[in-house]
């Protein structure tokens, strides 16, 4: 829905409340850091915002917290999706229960029984870690390998796919001790009016990835040790 739509609904439900919205669309003067003192003093009744509101804030008067669609990030097509979801819910729950006032949290999700969401709510890091590390080992993701993301950006889908297919064949025929996955369209398939296709290269030895980078054609971009594959 977006934060603007949420603010409209909040203002309809609570017409007398002082509502403030904080996201990347805010002008500089309206950004959260410029208004932190007023918010901390209680001059705002309801905050609506993106993930920036979860990051290490101490709001003494905060008593009720809502997370909308908490599982949105859980189903992103990326190896770090469950880790990011656990981290975000854990961070945002840390905004309440700090001893200032009695607090409660409402987590909205289509999958309330999902192990990641349950572990975050229960603050059970060990349970989350054991499940996550087993999954990463099974599907060969960090820390069980090193990653290299390669991206071709071309004027047409066909040319992007062809470039990715050719590079995969070149890498595999060069004798590198790597595993190449793809090609596939990037998560953000279009960027600056061009189409993006990706290869994901995995290796047990990071030097093998550096060797692949050294041999890349000039019109390819790369990200070694990426935090995500989106």
Secondary structure by P-SEA (a helix, b strand, c coil): ccaaaaaaaaaaaccccccccccccccccccccccaaaaaaccccccccccccccccccccccbbbbccccccccccccaaaaaaaaaaaaaaaccccccccbbbbbbccccccaaaaaaaaccaaaaaaaaaaaaaaacccccbbbbbbbbbcccaaaaaaaaaaaaaaaaaccccccccccccccccccccbbbbbbbbbcccaaaaaaaaaaccccccccccccccc
